[in-house]
Amino acid sequence: MNTPVVCLCDLGLAYAECCGLFHSGEKKPETAVALMRSRFTSFALGNAAYLQETWDVTARPELIDFSKEQVDWQRLEIISTKKGGSKDVKGVVEFKAHYLQDGEAHVMTEISQFIKRSGSWFYLDGPVKSIRKTGLQTNLGKNAPCSCGSGKKFKRCCGAE
C-alpha cells in the first residue's frame, strides 16, 4: 500500500496528519463524515483491514477482496450530512467518489448510513444513487478512444477535421 503525501479525502491535509492517524489506530473518527473520509481513503489505498474494522458487525462482509479492483479512486466530494456529529448516534453522509476506470473518468454518488456504538462510528450501508461517466479523459491524444463513447479513436470521430 503506497501512502500518498496529500490525503485523498479532499481536506487538503497531509495523509500522515489526516486519515493516516485513523488508519494507524492513533485516533478514532469523531464524526460520521470523518469516518466516511477515512474509509474512502482506505478504499483508495486498498486497506481492507481498516474497512472491515470500521464496518458495523451487523452488515460487515466476511471478506473484502481488492485483487480484481480495476478502479483508480481519485477524490471524495461530500455533498451533504445529516446528524453524525460527535454527540449523535446515527448519521447519514451523501458523497461523490471520483475515479478512473479504463482511462475514463467516472463519478459514483452514494448515501451512506453510520451508527455509533460504544463511542466509535461504524459504517452500516450505503445505497448507490448513481454512477456516470464524466466525459473527461486522462489521455487526450488523437489515438485515444473518443470520449463520446462511439468506440472509435478520437482522430476518426470527434477530432476529425
C-alpha positions as CSV (number, residue, x, y, z in Angstrom):
1,M,0.0,0.0,0.0
2,N,1.6,3.2,-1.2
3,T,0.6,6.1,1.1
4,P,0.1,9.4,-0.5
5,V,1.7,12.7,0.6
6,V,-1.6,14.6,0.4
7,C,-4.6,12.7,1.8
8,L,-7.2,11.6,-0.7
9,C,-10.2,12.5,1.4
10,D,-10.3,16.0,-0.1
11,L,-9.4,18.0,3.0
12,G,-6.1,19.1,1.6
13,L,-4.1,17.9,4.6
14,A,-1.0,15.6,4.6
15,Y,-2.1,11.9,4.8
16,A,0.0,11.4,8.0
17,E,-1.9,14.3,9.7
18,C,-5.3,13.3,8.4
19,C,-6.7,9.8,7.6
20,G,-3.3,8.2,8.4
21,L,-4.0,8.9,12.1
22,F,-7.2,6.8,11.8
23,H,-5.7,4.0,9.7
24,S,-2.8,3.6,12.2
25,G,-5.3,3.4,15.1
26,E,-3.7,6.5,16.7
27,K,-7.1,8.3,16.6
28,K,-10.7,7.4,16.0
29,P,-13.1,9.5,13.8
30,E,-15.3,11.7,16.0
31,T,-18.0,12.2,13.3
32,A,-19.7,10.2,10.6
33,V,-18.2,12.4,7.9
34,A,-14.7,11.9,9.3
35,L,-15.3,8.1,9.2
36,M,-16.6,8.4,5.6
37,R,-13.4,10.3,4.6
38,S,-11.1,7.8,6.3
39,R,-13.0,4.9,4.7
40,F,-12.8,6.4,1.2
41,T,-9.0,6.9,1.6
42,S,-8.7,3.4,3.0
43,F,-10.6,2.1,0.0
44,A,-8.5,4.0,-2.4
45,L,-5.3,2.6,-0.8
46,G,-6.6,-1.0,-0.7
47,N,-6.6,-1.1,3.1
48,A,-9.2,-3.9,3.6
49,A,-8.3,-4.3,7.3
50,Y,-9.5,-0.8,8.2
51,L,-12.6,-1.2,6.1
52,Q,-13.5,-4.4,8.0
53,E,-12.7,-2.8,11.3
54,T,-15.0,0.2,10.7
55,W,-17.9,-1.7,9.1
56,D,-20.7,-2.4,11.6
57,V,-20.7,-6.1,12.7
58,T,-24.4,-6.4,11.6
59,A,-23.6,-5.7,8.0
60,R,-19.9,-6.5,7.7
61,P,-18.8,-8.8,4.8
62,E,-16.6,-11.7,5.6
63,L,-14.0,-10.7,3.1
64,I,-13.0,-7.6,1.2
65,D,-11.0,-8.6,-1.9
66,F,-9.2,-5.9,-3.9
67,S,-7.4,-8.4,-6.2
68,K,-9.9,-7.7,-9.1
69,E,-10.1,-3.9,-8.4
70,Q,-9.6,-2.1,-11.7
71,V,-10.5,1.4,-10.4
72,D,-8.2,4.3,-9.5
73,W,-10.0,6.3,-6.9
74,Q,-9.2,10.0,-7.3
75,R,-11.0,12.1,-4.7
76,L,-14.0,12.3,-2.5
77,E,-16.6,15.1,-2.6
78,I,-19.0,15.4,0.4
79,I,-22.5,16.6,-0.8
80,S,-24.4,16.6,2.5
81,T,-24.6,15.3,6.0
82,K,-27.5,14.7,8.3
83,K,-26.6,14.3,12.0
84,G,-23.5,12.2,12.6
85,G,-21.9,14.7,14.9
86,S,-19.8,13.9,18.0
87,K,-22.9,13.7,20.2
88,D,-25.1,11.8,17.7
89,V,-25.6,8.1,17.5
90,K,-26.7,8.0,13.8
91,G,-25.6,9.8,10.8
92,V,-26.0,10.0,7.0
93,V,-23.4,11.2,4.5
94,E,-24.1,11.8,0.8
95,F,-21.0,11.9,-1.3
96,K,-19.5,11.6,-4.7
97,A,-16.5,9.4,-5.3
98,H,-14.5,10.3,-8.4
99,Y,-12.5,7.6,-10.1
100,L,-10.8,6.5,-13.3
101,Q,-11.6,3.2,-15.0
102,D,-10.1,2.1,-18.3
103,G,-8.8,5.7,-18.7
104,E,-12.2,7.3,-18.4
105,A,-13.4,9.5,-15.5
106,H,-16.5,8.4,-13.6
107,V,-18.3,9.6,-10.5
108,M,-20.4,7.5,-8.1
109,T,-22.9,9.1,-5.8
110,E,-23.8,7.2,-2.6
111,I,-25.8,7.9,0.5
112,S,-24.1,6.1,3.4
113,Q,-25.6,5.4,6.8
114,F,-23.5,5.3,10.0
115,I,-24.1,4.3,13.6
116,K,-22.1,5.0,16.8
117,R,-21.6,2.1,19.2
118,S,-19.6,2.2,22.4
119,G,-18.2,5.6,21.4
120,S,-17.0,4.6,17.9
121,W,-18.5,5.3,14.5
122,F,-19.3,2.4,12.1
123,Y,-20.5,2.2,8.5
124,L,-23.8,0.4,8.1
125,D,-24.7,0.5,4.4
126,G,-24.9,2.9,1.5
127,P,-27.2,2.5,-1.5
128,V,-25.5,3.8,-4.7
129,K,-27.6,6.6,-6.1
130,S,-25.9,6.9,-9.5
131,I,-22.8,6.0,-11.5
132,R,-21.9,8.0,-14.6
133,K,-19.1,8.9,-16.9
134,T,-18.0,12.5,-16.5
135,G,-16.8,12.8,-20.1
136,L,-13.3,13.6,-19.2
137,Q,-10.4,11.5,-20.4
138,T,-6.9,11.1,-18.9
139,N,-5.3,10.5,-22.3
140,L,-6.4,13.2,-24.7
141,G,-4.2,12.2,-27.6
142,K,-5.6,11.7,-31.1
143,N,-5.2,7.9,-30.8
144,A,-7.2,7.8,-27.5
145,P,-10.7,6.4,-27.5
146,C,-13.2,9.2,-28.2
147,S,-15.0,10.5,-25.1
148,C,-18.4,10.4,-26.8
149,G,-18.5,6.6,-26.4
150,S,-18.5,5.7,-30.1
151,G,-15.7,3.2,-29.7
152,K,-13.7,5.0,-32.4
153,K,-10.4,6.7,-31.9
154,F,-10.7,10.4,-31.2
155,K,-8.9,11.3,-34.5
156,R,-11.6,9.4,-36.5
157,C,-14.6,10.7,-34.5
158,C,-15.0,14.0,-32.8
159,G,-11.4,15.0,-33.6
160,A,-11.8,14.5,-37.3
161,E,-11.2,17.7,-39.3
